[in-house]
Amino acid sequence: MDKKEIITFEHFMAMYYCNNNEKPTQGILEKYSSFYRSMEDQEVVDELLIDLALIKTEIFDNELNDILKRYGFGISINEFRLLIDPMLSVLKE
């Protein structure tokens, strides 16, 4: 997967990193997703929903792993995938 395909996700995670100081959990990501949704235009939220759907279903290369290491306090791809559905619910509200 090309990194530019998930650029909105990278932005989301960079913003998460700037506003939090711990590894993502379901509760923290639900609150942060709600906050992000209130800050961004619907178009950006829609792009994030697309990126999350890709992350949930696609096989990834090292770029996604790097994003999670850089901005997700080392959360693994598999750990993060378990948190996607609750995030999707909040972002779709």
PyMOL commands that set and color helices and strands:
alter all, ss='L'
color gray80, all
select helices_A, chain A and resi 3-19+26-39+42-57+62-71+77-92
alter helices_A, ss='H'
color red, helices_A
deselect
rebuild
show_as cartoon
